[in-house]
Amino acid sequence: MLKNTHMAWGSVAKVLHWAGAILVVYLIGDGWWMTHMLARGGRFAAYSQHALVGYYLLLLIAIRLVWRAMNATPSLPPDTLPWERLAAHAGHAALYLVTLALSFTGWVMVGMGRRPIEAVLFGFLPFPLITRTPDRAWHDMLEDVHRVLAYLLLGIIIVHIIAAARHHFYKKNDVLRRMVWTSR
């Protein structure tokens, strides 16, 4: 089944979810590695690659939001408590908002360095820069915000994983199983 139903996520939603998760985890790890482990001389190429993957993530999020708007969203289990419902909606909203904020700060930042970082998607589609104005102070401030948002996103992801595990192991419902491929 490609499309979502009120009972289950469709294959497209699952692919978009897991592809996004892989890209986010990669970008968080890559960002940490670039800024803590990589020699200064190799950073521009690494930042360029990081920005490119970030643009792919931004594109994927846009597709995912459009797909989600056009499809049903599976209902939470009937025994979900009001605070759990609120936490689930707030957690998903936080995942989207912080990921978009990270993408936006990175997108602005790449045009503010001494050398703007150009990116071409799929080998032929140039991704536009928001600005081409070198500004070290703004760049440094955005870099700090970007870093804090990355750690915040990592924390939200950890809570998201714990919540999924809670549904699966403690509440013994199908919330986690609906987002993976199972033979039931």
C-alpha positions as CSV (number, residue, x, y, z in Angstrom):
1,M,0.0,0.0,0.0
2,L,1.5,3.3,-1.1
3,K,-0.8,5.7,0.6
4,N,-1.5,6.2,4.3
5,T,-4.8,5.1,5.9
6,H,-6.3,6.0,9.2
7,M,-4.8,2.8,10.5
8,A,-1.3,2.6,8.9
9,W,1.4,4.5,7.3
10,G,1.9,3.8,3.6
11,S,5.1,2.8,1.9
12,V,5.8,6.3,0.6
13,A,5.5,7.8,4.1
14,K,7.8,5.0,5.5
15,V,10.4,5.6,2.9
16,L,10.3,9.4,3.5
17,H,10.5,8.9,7.3
18,W,13.5,6.5,7.2
19,A,15.4,8.4,4.5
20,G,14.9,11.6,6.5
21,A,16.1,9.8,9.7
22,I,19.2,8.5,8.0
23,L,20.0,11.9,6.5
24,V,19.5,13.7,9.9
25,V,21.6,11.2,11.8
26,Y,24.3,11.5,9.1
27,L,24.3,15.3,9.2
28,I,24.5,15.5,13.0
29,G,27.4,13.1,13.0
30,D,29.1,14.7,10.1
31,G,28.7,18.2,11.6
32,W,30.2,17.0,14.8
33,W,33.1,15.3,13.0
34,M,33.8,18.3,10.7
35,T,34.0,20.7,13.6
36,H,35.8,18.5,16.1
37,M,38.0,16.0,14.2
38,L,38.7,17.3,10.7
39,A,41.9,19.3,10.1
40,R,41.1,22.9,9.1
41,G,42.5,22.5,5.6
42,G,39.9,19.9,4.6
43,R,36.9,21.7,6.0
44,F,35.7,23.6,3.0
45,A,35.2,20.4,1.0
46,A,33.5,18.8,4.0
47,Y,31.3,21.8,4.5
48,S,30.3,21.7,0.8
49,Q,29.4,18.1,1.1
50,H,27.5,18.7,4.3
51,A,25.5,21.6,2.7
52,L,24.6,19.5,-0.3
53,V,23.3,16.7,1.9
54,G,21.4,19.3,3.9
55,Y,19.7,20.6,0.8
56,Y,18.7,17.1,-0.1
57,L,17.2,16.8,3.4
58,L,15.4,20.1,2.9
59,L,13.9,18.8,-0.3
60,L,12.9,15.6,1.3
61,I,11.2,17.4,4.2
62,A,9.2,19.5,1.6
63,I,8.1,16.4,-0.2
64,R,7.3,14.7,3.1
65,L,5.1,17.7,4.3
66,V,3.3,17.7,0.9
67,W,2.7,14.0,1.1
68,R,1.5,14.2,4.7
69,A,-0.9,17.0,3.8
70,M,-2.3,14.9,0.9
71,N,-2.7,11.7,3.0
72,A,-4.5,10.5,6.0
73,T,-2.6,10.3,9.3
74,P,-3.0,7.1,11.2
75,S,-4.9,7.5,14.5
76,L,-3.2,7.0,17.8
77,P,-4.3,3.9,19.7
78,P,-7.7,4.3,21.5
79,D,-6.1,4.0,24.9
80,T,-3.8,7.0,24.3
81,L,-4.0,9.4,27.3
82,P,-4.5,13.1,26.6
83,W,-1.0,14.0,27.8
84,E,0.4,11.3,25.4
85,R,-1.6,12.7,22.5
86,L,-0.3,16.2,23.3
87,A,3.3,14.9,23.7
88,A,3.1,13.0,20.4
89,H,1.8,16.0,18.4
90,A,4.3,18.4,20.1
91,G,7.2,16.0,19.5
92,H,6.4,15.6,15.8
93,A,6.0,19.4,15.4
94,A,9.3,19.9,17.2
95,L,11.1,17.4,14.9
96,Y,9.8,19.3,11.8
97,L,10.4,22.8,13.2
98,V,13.9,22.2,14.5
99,T,14.9,20.3,11.4
100,L,13.6,23.2,9.2
101,A,15.3,25.8,11.4
102,L,18.6,23.8,11.1
103,S,18.2,23.7,7.4
104,F,17.4,27.4,7.2
105,T,20.3,28.5,9.4
106,G,22.7,26.3,7.3
107,W,21.3,27.6,4.1
108,V,21.8,31.3,5.1
109,M,25.2,30.5,6.7
110,V,26.7,29.0,3.5
111,G,26.3,32.3,1.6
112,M,27.9,34.4,4.4
113,G,31.4,32.9,4.4
114,R,34.4,34.3,2.6
115,R,33.7,31.8,-0.2
116,P,30.0,31.0,-0.6
117,I,29.3,27.3,-0.8
118,E,27.5,26.6,-4.1
119,A,25.5,23.3,-4.5
120,V,24.1,21.5,-7.5
121,L,21.3,19.0,-6.8
122,F,21.2,15.8,-8.9
123,G,24.2,17.0,-10.9
124,F,22.3,19.7,-12.8
125,L,20.0,21.8,-10.6
126,P,21.8,24.7,-8.9
127,F,20.4,25.4,-5.4
128,P,20.0,29.1,-4.9
129,L,21.8,30.9,-2.0
130,I,19.7,33.1,0.2
131,T,22.5,35.6,0.4
132,R,26.0,36.2,-1.0
133,T,27.1,38.7,1.5
134,P,30.2,37.8,3.4
135,D,29.6,38.7,7.1
136,R,31.8,37.0,9.6
137,A,29.8,38.1,12.7
138,W,26.5,36.9,11.3
139,H,28.1,33.7,10.0
140,D,29.6,33.0,13.5
141,M,26.3,33.7,15.2
142,L,24.4,31.4,12.8
143,E,27.0,28.7,13.2
144,D,26.4,28.8,17.0
145,V,22.6,28.7,16.5
146,H,23.1,25.8,14.0
147,R,25.1,23.9,16.5
148,V,22.7,24.4,19.4
149,L,19.8,23.4,17.1
150,A,21.7,20.2,16.1
151,Y,22.1,19.2,19.8
152,L,18.4,20.1,20.4
153,L,17.4,17.9,17.5
154,L,19.5,15.1,18.8
155,G,17.7,15.3,22.1
156,I,14.3,15.3,20.4
157,I,15.3,12.3,18.4
158,I,16.3,10.4,21.5
159,V,13.0,11.2,23.2
160,H,11.2,10.1,19.9
161,I,13.1,6.8,20.0
162,I,12.3,6.3,23.7
163,A,8.6,7.0,23.0
164,A,8.5,4.5,20.1
165,A,10.2,1.9,22.4
166,R,7.7,2.7,25.1
167,H,4.8,2.1,22.7
168,H,6.3,-1.2,21.5
169,F,7.6,-2.7,24.8
170,Y,5.5,-1.2,27.6
171,K,2.2,-0.3,26.0
172,K,2.5,-3.2,23.5
173,N,0.6,-1.4,20.7
174,D,1.4,-1.1,17.0
175,V,2.6,2.5,16.9
176,L,6.2,1.4,16.1
177,R,5.2,-1.5,13.9
178,R,3.2,0.9,11.7
179,M,6.4,2.7,10.7
180,V,8.4,-0.4,9.8
181,W,7.8,-3.1,7.2
182,T,6.6,-6.2,8.9
183,S,4.9,-9.3,7.6
184,R,2.4,-9.2,10.6
